[in-house]
Amino acid sequence: MVVRQESRTGTGAEASPPEFRAAVATMRAATLRPEIFCEEMPAPQRIAPYAAALSADVTIDGTDVGTGRIILLHDPAGNDAWEGTFRCVAYARAEIEIEMITDPLLADVGWSWLTEALDSHGAAYTAASGTVTRVATESFGGMADEEGTAQLEIRASWTPLGSDDDAGPGAGPGVSLDVAPHVEAWGELLCTAVGLPPVPDGVTVMPGRRGQRGTSR
């Protein structure tokens, strides 16, 4: 999979810092479940000097039931709000049972899916923030016969730890940022949100489908 890298100046990936290129290489190396179709997407150019992005759909029995994106931002000068020089920004949306929309714990549970996924993949992070939104749709009039639908949307950002600047106390010199665990945690979030059971311990996850949408359906 090729991850498109964008820079604010428009000079392209060849002008990006080596630490950003190395981080994007680990982003490419992430292993996702086969239910996830993942591909590159244009990265925003106004949030940070350098950015790379992925989008994904979760497909069950030929139907897309979830979608999301993850963006890796890099500002070599650092960002006080990030508490570092890198930032992950993620979005996930999933179809859920309409009965779940009134569950008062749904938002808390949705956020815990993210933090637990990050922890389970060993994705060290700090300064996490985000929102969990519940959306219900009901039809009226000529469309009254259509069943209501519900979606859960999770928007989050966090600072990945592991680079020279962001590794934290005790990290040795030359430590590079491995973004793969963060991408894999995002993939797990997508699958959990749509109701896929976790992969049992001892079972190897095959690489997700990338760049094969036209041939896999």
C-alpha positions in Angstrom: 0.0 0.0 0.0 1.3 3.5 -0.9 0.5 6.2 1.6 0.3 9.6 0.0 2.4 12.2 1.9 1.5 15.9 1.7 3.4 19.0 2.7 2.1 22.5 3.2 4.6 23.9 0.7 3.5 21.5 -2.0 7.0 20.2 -2.5 6.0 16.6 -1.9 7.3 13.6 0.0 10.9 13.9 -1.2 11.2 17.2 0.8 9.8 15.9 4.0 12.0 15.3 7.0 13.5 11.8 7.4 11.8 11.2 10.7 8.4 11.8 9.0 9.3 9.5 6.1 10.4 6.8 8.5 7.1 7.2 10.5 5.0 6.9 7.3 6.9 3.7 6.3 5.8 2.1 9.6 2.3 3.4 8.9 2.4 1.4 5.6 3.5 -1.7 7.5 0.4 -2.0 9.7 -1.5 -5.3 9.5 -5.3 -5.0 9.4 -8.1 -7.6 9.5 -9.3 -8.9 6.1 -12.7 -7.3 6.6 -11.0 -3.9 6.3 -10.4 -2.3 2.9 -7.8 0.3 3.4 -6.3 2.8 0.9 -4.5 6.1 0.7 -6.4 9.3 0.7 -5.4 13.0 0.2 -4.0 14.4 3.5 -5.0 17.8 4.8 -2.4 20.5 4.1 -3.4 23.2 6.5 -3.2 21.5 9.9 0.5 20.7 9.9 3.5 21.1 7.6 3.5 17.4 6.8 0.7 14.8 6.8 -0.1 11.3 5.5 -3.6 9.7 5.5 -5.4 6.4 5.1 -9.1 5.7 4.7 -10.9 2.4 5.4 -14.2 0.6 5.0 -15.3 -2.4 7.0 -17.2 -4.9 4.9 -19.3 -7.8 6.1 -21.0 -10.1 3.6 -20.5 -7.6 0.8 -22.0 -4.7 2.7 -20.1 -1.7 4.1 -21.0 -1.3 7.7 -18.3 1.0 8.9 -15.9 3.6 7.6 -13.0 5.7 8.9 -9.8 7.5 8.3 -6.5 8.1 10.2 -4.1 11.0 9.6 -0.5 11.3 10.8 0.5 14.9 11.3 4.0 16.2 11.8 5.3 19.6 12.8 9.1 19.5 13.3 8.9 22.7 15.4 6.6 21.0 17.8 3.1 21.9 18.9 2.2 22.8 22.5 -1.3 21.5 22.1 0.0 18.1 20.9 2.8 17.9 23.5 5.1 16.7 20.7 5.9 16.9 17.1 3.5 14.1 15.8 -0.2 13.8 16.1 -2.7 11.0 15.1 -6.2 12.2 14.1 -8.8 9.4 13.6 -12.4 9.1 12.7 -14.7 6.1 12.8 -18.3 5.7 11.9 -20.3 2.5 12.3 -23.9 1.3 11.8 -25.4 0.2 15.1 -28.6 -1.3 16.3 -31.1 1.5 16.7 -32.0 0.3 20.2 -28.5 1.1 21.3 -28.9 4.8 20.6 -30.7 5.5 23.9 -28.1 3.6 26.0 -26.6 6.3 28.3 -23.3 4.5 28.5 -22.8 4.2 24.7 -20.6 7.2 24.4 -18.3 6.1 27.3 -18.1 2.6 25.8 -17.3 4.0 22.4 -14.4 6.0 23.8 -13.2 3.0 25.7 -13.0 1.0 22.5 -10.4 3.4 21.3 -8.3 3.5 24.4 -8.5 -0.2 25.0 -7.4 -0.8 21.3 -4.4 1.5 21.7 -3.4 -0.2 25.0 -3.9 -3.8 23.6 -1.6 -2.9 20.6 1.1 -1.4 22.7 0.5 2.0 21.1 2.0 4.4 23.6 0.3 7.9 23.5 -0.5 11.0 25.4 -2.8 14.0 25.3 -5.8 12.1 23.9 -9.0 14.0 23.2 -12.1 13.5 21.1 -15.9 13.1 20.8 -18.4 10.3 20.5 -21.6 11.2 18.6 -24.8 9.2 18.3 -27.0 9.8 15.2 -30.5 8.4 14.7 -32.5 8.7 11.6 -36.3 8.1 11.3 -38.4 8.4 8.2 -41.9 10.0 7.8 -44.6 10.5 5.2 -43.9 8.6 2.0 -40.8 7.1 3.5 -42.5 6.0 6.8 -42.2 2.3 5.9 -38.4 2.5 6.0 -36.8 1.3 9.1 -34.9 3.8 11.3 -31.1 3.7 11.3 -28.4 4.6 13.8 -24.7 5.4 13.6 -22.0 5.9 16.1 -19.2 8.4 15.2 -15.9 8.6 17.1 -13.5 11.5 16.4 -10.2 11.4 18.3 -6.7 12.6 18.3 -3.6 11.7 20.3 0.1 12.1 20.4 2.0 8.9 19.6 5.1 8.3 21.7 8.3 6.8 20.5 10.2 9.4 18.5 13.3 11.4 19.7 11.0 14.3 20.6 8.1 12.3 21.9 9.5 9.2 23.5 9.3 10.6 27.0 11.5 9.9 30.1 13.8 7.0 29.8 13.8 6.7 26.0 17.2 6.2 24.5 18.6 8.3 21.7 17.7 7.5 18.2 14.3 6.0 19.1 12.0 6.3 16.1 8.3 6.5 15.9 6.4 3.3 15.0 3.0 4.3 13.8 1.9 0.7 12.9 0.4 -0.1 16.4 -1.7 3.1 16.2 -3.0 2.3 12.8 -3.8 -1.3 13.9 -5.6 0.1 17.0 -7.7 2.3 14.7 -8.5 -0.7 12.6 -9.6 -2.6 15.7 -11.7 0.3 16.7 -13.5 0.2 13.4 -14.1 -3.6 13.7 -15.3 -3.3 17.3 -17.7 -0.5 16.5 -19.4 -2.6 13.8 -19.7 -5.6 16.1 -17.0 -7.9 14.8 -15.8 -10.3 17.5 -12.1 -9.9 18.6 -9.5 -12.2 17.0 -8.8 -15.0 19.4 -5.4 -15.2 21.0 -3.0 -17.3 18.9 -4.8 -16.6 15.6 -2.7 -14.7 13.1 -4.5 -11.7 11.4 -4.0 -11.7 7.7 -3.2 -8.4 6.0 -6.3 -6.3 5.1 -7.4 -5.8 1.5 -5.7 -2.8 0.1 -6.3 -1.4 -3.4 -8.5 -4.3 -4.5 -12.0 -3.0 -4.1 -12.9 -3.6 -7.7 -11.8 -7.3 -7.7 -12.9 -8.3 -4.2 -16.6 -7.7 -4.7 
